Amino acid sequence: MSWIKKEQPTAFDANPPEGFFYLDGDVLAVLARAQWVKGDKLAMLAFPSGEECQIWAGSQHHTIHIFGEMDLRLTGDDRDSAFQHANDIAEQCGYLALKQGENQLEVIGNDTDDHVIITYDNQQKRMTNIQRPTPEKQQTAPAPELLPDDIRQKLPPLYSQEHVGLDAKAQVKFFTPDANWTWYASEFDGQDLFFGLVDGLELELGVFSLAELKQIRGGLGLPVERDLYFEPQSLADILKARRRLRGED
């Protein structure tokens, strides 16, 4: 939902969620000299923290606009299912989505102000609060080790999977939280070199270096991270999924 005429009814009128209100275009036209919203209204939701977000009506579940391309459902998701959706958006847009504790989701965008912590009621499957992190919490937890021993042991030796081709399974996924680069490793030489799929400027199979991954920084200066929730998948399945995300199918 975007700006609409004040007299136009909406799906919120009969049963507005707690914290719902309309932003008055006439007031904004005076305060911000935005004459184009005069006579209009915008559906908004105020959270307990005082954070106010735009809300869109859905047939079953309403959607909250967090920032940029990050839109998440108000109801119908617990924290873990919301994370899956947020992480999909983050991978496509160069954002970062992180689980915090048992019921919170931290999402970070490309701009300084695009950083919020979202709280969920997991039993009710409902978003209950959105807040800006306090200064002492602005720094997220240190990134986990890129290649721990258990992952090293799962990676076959370099070039040992040539006979299975794209049926070889990637055992680990690395990504830049503040850029659109992703690496999937299916083989490792035991010291520095991986073989796998790289999704960056191009989508291609090739060799890449652990040492280089440790040095790379994205647009916000964040280091490469390992996806803690990645499950081994064949290179063929990953290639198909990444092509679809790139609009190449």
C-alpha positions, 0 to 999 in steps of 0.5 A, spaced: 500 500 500 502 507 498 499 513 499 491 513 497 486 518 498 483 520 505 476 518 503 478 511 500 477 505 505 482 500 506 482 493 509 485 496 516 479 500 517 474 494 520 480 490 524 486 495 525 492 491 528 495 494 535 499 500 533 496 502 527 495 509 524 494 513 518 500 518 516 496 525 515 498 527 508 496 534 509 500 535 515 506 532 511 505 537 506 506 543 511 512 540 515 516 537 509 513 542 503 511 535 500 504 538 496 504 531 492 501 528 498 496 533 500 489 530 501 492 523 502 494 518 507 499 512 508 498 506 513 503 505 518 504 501 524 507 504 531 511 498 535 513 499 542 520 501 541 517 507 538 519 505 531 514 506 525 514 502 519 509 502 513 504 496 513 501 493 507 495 489 507 494 482 505 489 477 504 491 473 510 497 476 513 500 484 513 507 486 511 511 491 514 516 495 510 523 494 514 527 498 509 529 498 502 527 491 499 526 488 506 519 487 507 517 482 512 510 479 514 507 482 521 504 475 522 504 468 520 512 467 521 516 465 527 523 468 528 526 462 524 521 462 518 522 470 518 530 469 517 529 464 511 525 470 508 530 475 510 536 471 508 533 470 501 532 478 500 539 479 504 543 475 499 539 478 493 540 485 495 547 485 499 544 486 506 545 482 512 540 477 516 542 474 523 539 470 528 539 473 535 538 469 541 531 465 540 526 470 538 530 476 534 532 477 527 537 483 526 537 485 519 542 490 516 542 494 509 547 498 505 545 505 508 547 507 516 540 507 518 538 501 515 539 497 521 534 494 526 533 488 531 526 485 530 523 481 535 518 475 534 513 471 538 515 464 536 508 461 539 503 466 536 508 467 529 508 474 530 512 480 529 512 484 536 517 489 536 522 493 531 528 497 534 534 500 533 540 497 536 543 501 542 550 504 541 553 498 545 550 493 540 551 496 534 557 491 533 554 484 531 558 478 534 564 476 531 564 472 525 565 465 526 571 461 523 571 461 516 573 454 515 573 450 522 576 443 522 569 439 521 568 443 515 575 441 512 574 434 514 568 434 509 571 437 503 574 432 498 581 433 496 582 438 490 580 435 483 578 429 486 570 430 484 572 431 477 568 424 475 562 426 478 562 433 475 556 438 477 553 432 481 559 434 486 556 437 493 558 444 495 560 443 503 560 450 505 558 457 503 561 463 504 558 470 502 560 478 503 554 480 508 555 487 504 556 485 497 553 481 492 559 475 492 558 468 494 562 462 494 560 455 494 566 450 495 566 442 493 573 441 494 579 443 498 587 442 497 588 442 505 591 448 505 589 454 501 585 452 494 578 451 493 574 448 487 567 450 487 562 455 484 563 463 485 557 468 484 560 475 483 560 479 477 559 472 473 557 465 475 562 460 474 566 454 476 573 455 478 578 455 484 578 460 489 583 462 495 582 461 503 587 467 504 583 471 499 577 470 502 580 472 509 582 479 506 576 481 502 571 486 505 565 489 502 562 496 501 561 497 508 568 494 510 565 487 513 569 481 512 567 474 508 563 470 513 561 462 512 553 461 512 552 457 518 545 454 516 548 452 509 546 444 508 550 441 502 547 441 495 550 439 489 553 444 484 548 443 479 542 445 484 546 451 486 547 453 479 540 452 477 538 456 483 543 462 482 541 463 475 534 463 477 536 469 482 540 472 477 534 472 472 538 468 467 533 462 466 
